[in-house]
Amino acid sequence: MSPRKSAAESRRTRDRIIDRSIAIASVEGLDGLTIGRLATDLGMSKAGVLGHFGTKEALQLASLDGASAIFSSAVWEPAARTAPGLARLRAICEYWITYLEREHGAFPGGCFFTTAAVEFDARVGPIRDAVVRRSTLWRRRLANEIRYAVEAGELPRDTDPDQLVFELIGLYTGLNQAIQLFADPLAQDRTRRALDRLLAPAPRPEAALSSEAAPPSGTAPGSGAAR
């Protein structure tokens, strides 16, 4: 086998290991990854699995990277083709729903990062740091789109981006639980209704001016208090 083919085969094997690791970790957590389990599932030797990563921690970090790539491909990359601001934010939110609905092949246990966050939120170390780093980057990306929408007049001027990100994260954590734990057939529709409230566009300037100019109910046009 030529060195080029050997390297390509090695990459394919590594990808197979990561794909299987992601599926296991979405259900059983990153600590559920064992070299023996992976070797059995993939029909490999333990040495063959370990040889691609060196340590279990390296395998866990590689699984986080792989899960991030799947999430980005499913949610961010298609939404990024939309104009920035409220349109892109709504696209992100819709693809995010689709991700939780349809990515059961890659993530049979639901949102990989929800599982990882629950598993490592009270720990210290490189895995927790990696989970925090990825979650922080995602929150920052959402906040940037919200700020753009506010500056463009698409969301109300008093919108607090950090507060809205907090509410969006809570909404999608709830959606993941509703799908995974309760198999709620209405979960997606409930999420969309909540989004309609959270992302209600700012009133148009002409509508606001019209409202201000309208006389109070029961007052004749042109009438005033002064005589």
N, C-alpha and C positions, 0 to 999 in steps of 0.2 A: 504494500500500500504506500502511495506517495505521501510525503509529509503534508501536502495540502489536503488530501483526502482524509488523512489521519486527524488533522486539526478540525476539519468539518465534522467528522464523525464524533469527535470529542465534544464539540459544541452541541451537537444534537443530543448526545447522551446527557450532558449537563442540563440542557433545556428540559428533557424528560424528567430528570430528578427534581428540578425546580417546580415544574407543573404539578407533579404529584405531591410535592411538599406543600405547595399552596393549598391544594384541595384538602389535604389532611389538616393543616393548620387552621383553615377556616372553620373546621368542625371541632377539632380537639385542642386548638391552641398551638403556639409555636413550641411549647414544651412537649407537645405530643409527637413532635418529630423525633424519630429514633432511626439510627442507621440500619438497625436490623429490620424495622418495619418497612423502610424504603427498599432495602435490598430484596425482601420477600415480594413486595408489591410489584417491583420492576424486573424481577427475575435476574438480579445482579448479585455479586458478592458484596459483603460489607466493605471490603478493601476497595472494590470498584466504585462504590458510592462515596466513601470517605476520601478517595484519591482526588476527587474533583473539588473538594472544599477544604479538607484538612481538619476542620473542627466542626462540632455541632453549631457553635455560635456563628461561624462563617456561613453555614448552610441556612441558619435562621435569617441572617442579614440578606443573603441572596434571595431568599423567599420574599422578604419585605420589598426588595427591589423589583422582583418579578410581579408581585401584586400591584405595586405602584404603577408599573408599565401597563398592566391590564386596565386599571382604573383610568389612567390618563387616556388610553386608547378608546375606552368606552364613553367617557364623560367629557374630558377637556378637549381632546383633539377635534371631535365633530363640532363642539360648541364654538371653538376658536375661529371657525369659518364665518361666524355670525358677527355683525357689527358690534363693537364694544359698547358697554352700557347695559341698559335694561334688557334689550333684545338678547344679548349674549348671556346675561344672568338668568333670564327665563329659559334659554336653551340649555344652559348648564343644569338647571333644576330639573328639566324634563329628561335629559339624558341620565341624570342621577337616578331618577325613578326607574328608568328603563334598565339601568345597570343592576339595581336591586331586584328587579323582576326577572331578568333573563340570564344573568351570569352564574346560573347554578352549576354549569359544567365546570367552570374554573373555581367557583366559591360555593360548594354545596352547603356550607354552614352559614351562608349569608355574608354580610360585609366583613371582609378580612380585617379591616382596620378597627372596626368596632370590637371584634373578638380580641385583637391584639391589645387595644387600649384597656379593655377590662382586665386582661391577663397581666399586664405589666404596669398598671397605673400606680401600684403601691410598691414597686421595686425600684432598684437602681441598677445602672449598668448600660452597656452599649445598645442592647435591644430596646430598652425603654427610651433611651436617647434618640434612637432611630425612629421610633414610633412618634415621639413628640416632634421631631424635626419635620417629618412628612405631614403630620397634622397641622403644624404651624404654617407650613408653606401653602397648604390648601386653604386654610382660613385667610391667609394674607391675599391669596388670589381672589377669593370671594370678596373680601373687603375692597380690593382695588376696583373690581367691577361695580360695586355699590357706589364708591366715591365718584367714579366716572359718570354713573347714572345721575347722581345728585348734581354734579357740576353741569351736566347737560340739561338739567331741569326735568329729567324723566322721573325722578323720585323726589318726594318733598324735601325742602331745604333743611328741615330739622331732623332728617334721618341720621341716626347714629350707626355708622357702618359696623362697629364692633358689636353693638347690641343686636343688629340684624343678623350678623354672622352667627352669633350665639343662638339665636332663635332658629336659624336654618339648620344648624348642626343638630339641635334638639329635635327638630321636625324629622330629619332623616334618620336619626337614631331610633325615634319612635316608629318610623315606617319600617325599618329593618326588623324591629321586634314584632310589629304587627304581621309582617309577612312570615317570618321564621317561626315565631312562638305560637301565634294565634291563627295563622293561615287566613287572615281576614281578607275576604274578597273585595271589600270596600276601601282597603287601606290606601291604594293609589289615588282613588277619587277624593278621599278625605285629604290627602296630602296636597292635591291640586287646589282644592278649595281653600286650604290654609295658605297656600302660596298666593292665591288671588288677593287675600287680605294683606299678607306681609309685603307683597310687591306691587301694591296698588299704585298706579302712576300718579305723579303730581297733577293737580288740576291745571288745566290750560289757562294761561294768563288772561285770555279774553273772557273765559268763564268766570274767573275770579272778579274781573272788573265789572262784568255784567251783574254779578251777585251783589257787589258793593253799591252799584248804581241803582239797583232796584229799590223802590220805595217800600217801607214797612207794610206788612199786610194790613189792609183796611185803610191805608192812607191814599188819598187821591194824588195822582201825579201833579207836581207843581205846588202842592200845598205845603206849608211850613208852619213851625211853631210861632215865628215872629209875625206880628201884624203891623 
